[in-house]
Amino acid sequence: MRLQVDGVTVQVDPDPEDTLVDVLREDLGSTAVRAGCRNGDCGTCTAIVDGRCVKTCLVLAGRADGARVDTLAGLGTQADPHPVQEAFMAEYAFQCGFCLPGMILSAVTLLDHNPSPTDADIRDALSGNLCRCTGYVNAVRAVRRAAGL
């Protein structure tokens, strides 16, 4: 199967039962997606697949054949972070980093589709991501900052 991961076209031959998180981590060596709960609850395996924010532990790899997959690693660089990454840093919206893939990519997807979200929209977009360090107040502030609200 072929994928475009963070702008690079790759070809892999996954087992039929492999999920997309398996391919990204084991076959391609990505550490930008994490294998947390493996049942869609934590959000740490989040990636943007063909413009949709998805939990890659719930996607069979074969279903992603030909897809464009954007991970946290492809979003920005240390020298030039994405505005959502900058906002999360400015608002102290993370500590350990476990929730970052899901939180940031959920925020990016939200703002791509709704550049002026309400707090309820933001909370809804972030709701599938577990954060045990900071809670969600600072994450909501970070998304508001990234949106210029």
C-alpha positions in Angstrom: 0.0 0.0 0.0 1.1 3.6 -0.6 0.7 6.5 1.8 1.8 10.0 1.9 3.1 10.6 5.4 4.0 14.1 6.4 4.5 14.9 2.7 6.7 11.9 1.9 5.3 9.1 -0.3 6.0 5.7 1.3 5.1 2.1 0.4 4.5 -0.6 3.0 3.2 -4.1 3.0 1.2 -4.4 6.3 -0.4 -7.5 7.6 -4.2 -7.5 7.1 -4.9 -7.1 10.8 -2.5 -4.2 11.2 -3.9 -0.8 12.2 -2.6 2.5 10.8 -0.9 3.2 14.1 1.0 -0.1 13.7 2.2 0.9 10.2 3.2 4.4 11.3 5.1 3.3 14.4 6.5 -0.2 13.5 6.9 0.0 9.7 7.8 3.6 9.4 9.3 4.4 12.8 7.2 7.4 13.6 7.2 8.5 17.2 4.8 11.3 16.5 1.8 8.9 16.9 1.7 6.8 20.0 0.0 3.5 20.8 -1.8 4.3 24.0 -5.1 2.6 24.7 -5.5 0.9 21.3 -9.3 1.3 21.6 -9.9 4.9 20.6 -10.2 6.4 24.0 -7.0 8.4 24.7 -6.3 10.2 21.4 -2.5 9.8 21.5 -2.5 8.0 18.2 -4.3 10.8 16.4 -3.3 11.8 12.9 -5.0 13.8 10.2 -6.0 11.4 7.4 -7.2 13.0 4.2 -8.2 16.2 6.1 -10.0 14.3 8.9 -8.8 14.0 12.4 -8.8 10.2 13.2 -7.5 7.8 15.8 -5.2 5.6 13.9 -5.6 2.7 16.3 -9.1 2.3 15.0 -8.2 2.4 11.3 -7.2 -0.9 9.6 -4.1 0.0 7.6 -5.5 -1.3 4.3 -8.3 1.3 4.5 -5.7 4.1 4.4 -4.2 2.9 1.1 -3.5 6.0 -1.0 -4.3 8.4 1.9 -2.5 11.5 2.9 -1.5 11.2 6.6 -0.3 14.2 8.6 1.2 13.6 12.0 2.4 16.0 14.7 5.9 15.6 13.3 4.9 17.1 10.0 3.0 20.1 11.4 5.8 22.5 12.3 9.5 22.6 13.2 11.3 23.6 16.3 12.5 26.7 14.5 9.1 27.4 12.9 6.3 25.9 14.9 2.7 25.8 13.7 0.5 28.6 15.3 -1.4 26.0 17.3 1.9 24.6 18.6 3.0 28.1 19.6 -0.4 28.8 21.3 -0.1 25.5 23.3 3.4 26.6 24.5 2.3 30.1 25.3 -0.7 28.9 27.3 1.2 26.1 29.1 -1.4 23.7 27.7 0.7 20.5 28.2 3.2 19.0 30.6 4.1 15.4 29.9 3.2 15.5 26.2 1.1 12.3 26.1 -2.0 14.1 24.9 -0.2 16.5 22.4 -0.8 14.6 19.2 -4.5 14.4 19.8 -4.9 17.8 21.3 -2.9 19.7 18.7 -4.1 17.8 15.7 -7.8 18.1 16.9 -7.3 21.8 17.3 -5.7 22.2 13.8 -8.6 20.3 12.2 -11.1 22.3 14.1 -9.6 25.6 13.1 -9.2 24.5 9.4 -13.0 23.9 9.3 -14.1 26.6 11.8 -11.7 29.5 12.2 -13.9 31.2 14.9 -15.0 28.4 17.2 -17.0 28.9 20.4 -15.6 27.4 23.6 -18.2 24.7 23.2 -16.9 23.9 19.7 -13.4 23.8 21.1 -14.3 21.5 24.0 -16.2 19.2 21.6 -13.2 19.0 19.3 -10.8 18.2 22.2 -13.2 15.8 24.0 -11.7 12.6 22.6 -8.3 13.3 24.1 -7.2 12.4 27.6 -5.0 14.8 29.5 -4.2 13.9 33.1 -1.6 16.7 33.7 -3.2 20.0 32.9 -6.9 19.3 32.3 -8.5 21.2 29.5 -8.7 24.8 30.6 -5.3 25.8 29.2 -5.9 23.7 26.0 -9.1 25.6 25.4 -7.2 28.9 26.0 -4.5 27.7 23.5 -7.1 27.0 20.8 -8.7 30.4 21.4 -5.3 32.0 21.1 -4.5 30.2 17.9 -7.8 31.3 16.5 -7.1 34.9 17.4 -10.1 35.0 19.8 
